[in-house]
């Protein structure tokens, strides 16, 4: 997928470049506890500065809902951002108006400035045209590097791309490249792994994937609903009884599309959900009424690995079991290591995303072995659902100007 400008297509020397980043990172007591998103954004900011741009970073933090909330200020992020880009970062106590204009005017080529939280203004989430114009006055070029916010039609994700020459930053470019390669034009066979708790939150995702993949692997608690839909006893397991017909419809769509469905063949069950609870592994048809399914068993992992031997592309969203609570992490860890091994061998393009997925792969120690791991949550999910992302669409349309 191209159709949009990248940093290779724009001349930035001496220009004021507005960079939409996603600095919405976990913090505790004013200190960043996970800087992964900042590290992903740093290459774009660094490259622009090295090319002589006057870089103005725009971001949101948390959900202030259009009001100034001191605890949601971006100011505590300045040092972490400066460390990541390897140069000083100035800060403006405002996001628009006189303070912001003065801070921008003081910039020299190669300088970096971070403006205050864009969501302190209600115009941001409303995609207000006047607010977008006020921000656009501060820059000559717009670079969107925040794929994780691209599913929102906000002023700094969509509105600015309609007012200024726009391009994708390096993180955005990498995300779009890998997602396109994994789902839009994959080398087949293509496997999709979908896990998580509820079918109801992933109906659109499952409906889109069964039409596009060769094998759909369903794990996590949502697999219980599919098992129950086939008349299999799942005991006290988390199961959406009101979604049984939906599960049957998805299975029928898969059959009609020629996509194979892999559901758990065996399960790790326990009578209580706690760390190191007494447990046993049984075929899925032998779950007692007082037991709950908390992970897949070795036969399921083996069946997954067998499919994996022939796959060329894999997309992963959601764990196989309750990976946060040992020993119910074993299925997810084993499956993740199998994917990582195939990827390291150069035999598989593996793309994963979603908060639980990123955490599960990190827990398995293989996040760095996948071809690409997205830090985007909702945007990654909506892309897999086949939805158009406003922030991406605006970049494509901007190329025509």
C-alpha positions in Angstrom: 0.0 0.0 0.0 1.4 3.4 -0.9 -0.8 6.2 -2.1 0.6 8.6 0.5 3.7 10.7 1.0 6.5 9.6 3.4 9.5 11.5 4.7 11.3 10.6 1.5 8.9 12.7 -0.5 9.1 16.0 1.4 11.7 18.8 1.7 11.7 19.9 5.4 14.9 22.0 5.8 13.9 25.3 7.5 10.2 24.2 7.5 8.0 24.1 10.5 6.8 20.5 10.7 3.9 19.5 12.8 4.3 15.9 13.9 1.3 14.1 15.3 2.8 11.5 17.7 1.2 9.2 20.3 2.9 9.9 23.6 0.0 8.4 25.6 2.3 6.2 27.7 1.8 4.6 31.1 3.0 6.8 34.0 3.3 6.6 37.7 4.1 9.5 40.0 5.1 11.6 37.0 7.5 9.0 35.7 7.1 7.1 32.4 6.9 3.3 33.2 6.9 2.1 29.6 8.5 4.2 26.9 7.8 1.8 24.0 5.5 4.2 22.2 7.9 7.1 22.6 10.7 5.0 21.3 8.6 4.1 18.2 8.0 7.8 17.5 11.5 9.0 18.1 13.0 8.0 14.7 10.6 10.3 12.8 11.3 13.3 15.1 15.0 12.6 15.0 15.2 12.3 11.3 13.2 15.5 10.7 15.4 17.4 13.1 18.6 16.1 11.5 17.3 17.2 8.1 16.9 20.8 9.5 13.2 20.9 10.2 11.7 22.9 13.1 9.8 20.0 14.7 6.6 20.7 16.6 5.3 17.6 18.3 1.5 17.2 18.9 0.0 14.5 21.1 -2.8 13.7 23.5 -2.5 12.1 26.9 -5.4 10.3 28.7 -8.9 11.6 28.4 -9.3 15.2 29.7 -12.5 15.6 27.7 -11.8 19.1 26.4 -10.7 20.5 29.8 -7.3 21.4 31.3 -6.4 18.6 33.8 -3.0 19.3 35.3 -2.4 15.6 36.0 -2.7 14.9 32.3 -0.1 17.5 31.2 2.5 16.4 28.7 5.2 18.3 30.5 6.5 15.3 32.5 7.2 13.5 29.1 9.8 16.1 28.0 12.8 14.3 29.5 11.8 10.9 28.2 11.2 12.3 24.7 14.5 14.2 24.7 16.3 11.0 25.7 14.6 9.0 23.0 15.4 11.5 20.2 18.9 12.4 21.5 18.5 16.1 21.6 16.8 18.8 23.8 13.1 19.2 23.7 11.4 22.5 24.5 7.9 22.7 26.0 5.0 25.1 25.5 2.4 25.4 28.3 -0.3 25.8 25.7 -1.4 24.0 22.5 -2.5 27.0 20.5 -2.5 30.8 20.9 0.2 33.3 21.9 2.3 31.0 24.1 2.4 28.3 21.4 3.1 30.9 18.6 6.0 32.4 20.6 7.5 29.0 21.3 7.3 28.1 17.6 8.8 31.4 16.6 11.8 30.8 18.8 12.7 27.5 17.1 15.8 27.2 15.0 16.5 24.6 12.3 16.9 21.2 14.1 15.0 22.2 17.2 12.2 20.2 18.8 9.2 21.6 20.6 6.4 19.7 22.4 3.1 21.4 22.7 0.7 20.8 25.6 -2.0 18.1 25.5 -4.2 18.6 22.4 -7.2 17.1 24.1 -7.2 19.9 26.6 -9.2 21.7 23.9 -12.7 20.3 23.0 -12.0 21.2 19.4 -9.5 18.3 19.1 -11.9 15.4 19.5 -14.7 17.3 17.7 -12.4 17.7 14.7 -13.4 21.4 14.8 -12.3 23.2 11.6 -11.4 26.4 13.4 -9.3 24.6 15.9 -7.5 22.7 13.1 -6.8 25.9 11.3 -5.4 27.5 14.5 -3.0 24.5 14.8 -2.2 24.6 11.1 -1.0 28.2 11.4 1.9 26.9 13.5 3.3 24.7 10.7 4.2 24.4 7.0 4.0 20.6 6.8 2.0 17.9 8.6 3.5 14.5 9.4 1.2 11.9 11.0 3.2 9.3 12.9 0.4 8.1 15.2 -1.2 5.1 13.7 -2.7 4.2 17.1 -4.9 7.4 16.8 -5.6 7.1 13.1 -9.0 5.5 13.7 -10.2 8.8 15.2 -11.2 11.7 13.0 -9.8 14.3 15.3 -8.3 17.7 14.4 -4.7 16.6 14.7 -5.2 13.2 13.1 -7.5 14.0 10.2 -8.2 17.7 10.0 -4.6 18.9 9.6 -4.0 16.6 6.7 -6.7 18.5 4.8 -5.1 21.9 5.5 -1.3 21.2 5.0 0.9 19.1 2.7 0.9 15.8 4.7 3.0 12.7 4.9 3.3 9.6 7.0 6.1 9.3 9.6 8.4 6.3 9.8 6.3 4.5 12.5 3.1 5.1 10.5 4.8 3.9 7.3 6.1 0.7 9.0 2.6 0.0 10.4 0.8 0.4 7.1 3.5 -1.6 5.2 3.2 -4.6 7.5 -0.6 -4.5 7.8 -0.9 -4.3 4.0 1.5 -7.2 3.5 -0.2 -9.3 6.2 -3.9 -8.8 5.2 -4.4 -6.9 2.0 -1.9 -8.8 -0.2 -0.6 -11.7 1.9 1.6 -14.5 0.7 -0.6 -17.5 1.3 -1.5 -19.6 3.2 -2.6 -16.9 5.7 -3.4 -17.8 9.3 -5.2 -15.5 11.7 -5.2 -16.0 15.5 -8.0 -14.3 17.3 -8.3 -14.7 21.1 -9.7 -12.7 23.9 -12.7 -12.9 26.2 -15.8 -12.1 24.2 -17.2 -12.9 20.8 -19.5 -9.8 21.1 -16.5 -7.4 20.9 -15.0 -9.1 17.8 -18.0 -9.9 15.6 -16.9 -7.5 12.9 -13.3 -8.7 13.1 -14.2 -12.4 12.8 -16.7 -11.6 10.0 -14.0 -9.9 8.0 -11.3 -12.4 8.6 -13.2 -15.5 7.6 -13.6 -14.0 4.2 -9.8 -13.3 3.8 -7.8 -16.0 5.6 -7.1 -19.6 4.9 -7.1 -20.7 8.6 -8.8 -18.9 11.5 -7.6 -20.0 14.9 -9.9 -19.1 17.8 -8.6 -19.1 21.3 -9.2 -17.4 24.6 -12.5 -17.4 26.4 -14.3 -16.6 23.2 -13.5 -20.1 22.0 -15.8 -21.4 24.8 -18.7 -19.7 23.1 -17.9 -21.5 19.8 -17.6 -24.8 21.6 -20.9 -24.3 23.4 -22.5 -23.4 20.0 -21.5 -26.9 18.9 -23.2 -28.5 21.9 -19.9 -29.0 23.8 -20.1 -28.7 27.6 -17.9 -25.9 28.9 -18.8 -26.0 32.6 -18.3 -22.8 34.6 -16.2 -21.3 31.8 -16.7 -17.7 30.6 -19.2 -18.1 27.8 -21.6 -15.7 26.1 -24.7 -17.8 25.9 -26.5 -15.0 24.0 -23.9 -15.2 21.2 -24.2 -18.9 20.3 -26.2 -18.1 17.2 -23.6 -15.5 16.2 -20.8 -18.1 16.6 -22.7 -20.6 14.4 -23.1 -17.9 11.8 -19.4 -17.2 11.8 -18.7 -20.9 11.5 -21.0 -21.1 8.5 -19.4 -18.1 6.9 -16.0 -19.7 7.2 -17.3 -22.9 5.6 -18.8 -21.0 2.7 -15.6 -19.0 2.2 -13.4 -22.2 2.4 -11.6 -21.1 5.5 -10.6 -23.7 8.0 -11.5 -23.1 11.7 -9.2 -24.3 14.4 -10.9 -24.5 17.9 -9.4 -26.0 21.0 -9.1 -29.7 21.0 -8.1 -30.0 24.6 -8.2 -27.6 27.6 -6.5 -26.9 30.9 -9.3 -26.7 33.4 -9.6 -25.8 37.1 -12.4 -25.3 39.7 -11.1 -21.9 40.7 -9.3 -19.1 38.9 -6.2 -18.2 40.8 -2.4 -18.6 40.3 -1.2 -22.2 40.5 -4.7 -23.5 41.2 -5.2 -27.3 41.0 -5.8 -28.1 37.3 -5.9 -30.9 34.8 -5.8 -31.2 31.0 -8.8 -32.9 29.3 -10.3 -33.2 25.8 -12.8 -30.4 25.3 -15.7 -32.8 25.5 -14.7 -33.8 29.0 -15.0 -30.6 31.0 -16.9 -31.1 34.2 -19.8 -28.8 35.1 -17.9 -27.4 38.0 -14.7 -26.7 36.0 -13.7 -23.7 33.9 -11.5 -23.7 30.8 -8.5 -21.4 31.4 -6.0 -22.4 28.7 -5.6 -24.6 25.7 -3.8 -27.9 26.1 -0.8 -29.4 24.3 -2.9 -31.2 21.6 -4.3 -27.8 20.5 -0.8 -26.2 20.4 0.4 -29.2 18.4 -2.5 -28.8 15.9 -1.7 -25.1 15.6 2.0 -25.8 15.0 1.1 -28.3 12.3 -0.9 -25.6 10.5 2.0 -23.2 11.0 4.4 -25.4 9.1 2.6 -24.5 5.9 1.7 -20.9 6.6 3.5 -18.0 4.9 1.7 -15.1 6.7 0.2 -14.8 10.2 -1.9 -12.1 11.9 -2.4 -12.4 15.7 -4.8 -10.6 18.0 -5.5 -12.0 21.4 -4.1 -14.7 23.7 -5.0 -18.4 23.8 -5.7 -18.4 27.6 -5.5 -16.5 30.8 -1.8 -15.9 30.2 -1.4 -13.4 33.1 -2.1 -16.2 35.6 0.3 -19.2 35.7 0.1 -22.0 34.8 -2.6 -20.9 32.4 0.0 -19.1 30.3 1.6 -22.2 28.8 -0.6 -22.5 25.7 -0.1 -18.9 24.7 3.7 -19.1 25.4 4.1 -22.3 23.4 2.1 -21.0 20.4 4.0 -17.7 20.4 7.4 -19.4 20.5 6.3 -21.6 17.6 5.5 -18.5 15.6 8.7 -16.8 16.6 10.8 -19.8 15.5 9.2 -19.8 12.0 9.7 -16.1 11.7 13.4 -16.3 12.7 13.8 -19.0 10.1 12.6 -16.5 7.5 9.6 -18.7 6.6 6.8 -16.6 8.0 5.7 -12.9 8.0 4.1 -12.5 11.5 2.2 -9.4 12.5 0.6 -9.0 15.9 -1.2 -6.3 17.8 -3.6 -5.4 20.5 -2.8 -4.6 24.2 -3.2 -8.1 25.5 -1.3 -9.6 22.6 1.7 -7.3 23.1 1.7 -8.2 26.8 1.4 -11.9 26.0 4.3 -11.9 23.5 6.4 -9.9 25.9 5.6 -12.4 28.6 6.7 -15.2 26.2 9.9 -13.3 25.5 9.4 -13.3 21.8 8.0 -9.9 20.9 11.3 -9.0 19.2 11.1 -12.1 17.1 7.9 -11.3 15.3 8.1 -9.5 12.0 6.1 -6.6 13.4 4.3 -5.9 16.7 1.8 -3.1 16.6 1.4 -0.8 19.7 -1.9 0.4 18.4 -5.0 -1.0 20.1 -8.3 0.2 18.6 -6.7 1.2 15.2 -5.2 -2.2 14.8 -8.5 -3.9 15.5 -10.4 -1.6 13.2 -7.9 -2.3 10.4 -8.4 -6.0 10.9 -12.2 -5.4 10.7 -11.7 -3.9 7.3 -12.7 -0.4 8.3 -11.3 2.8 6.7 -9.2 4.7 9.2 -9.8 8.5 8.9 -6.2 9.4 9.7 -4.9 7.1 6.9 -7.5 8.1 4.4 -6.7 11.8 4.9 -3.0 11.1 4.2 -3.9 9.4 0.9 -6.2 12.2 -0.1 -3.5 14.8 0.8 -1.1 13.3 -1.8 -3.4 14.7 -4.5 -2.8 18.3 -3.4 
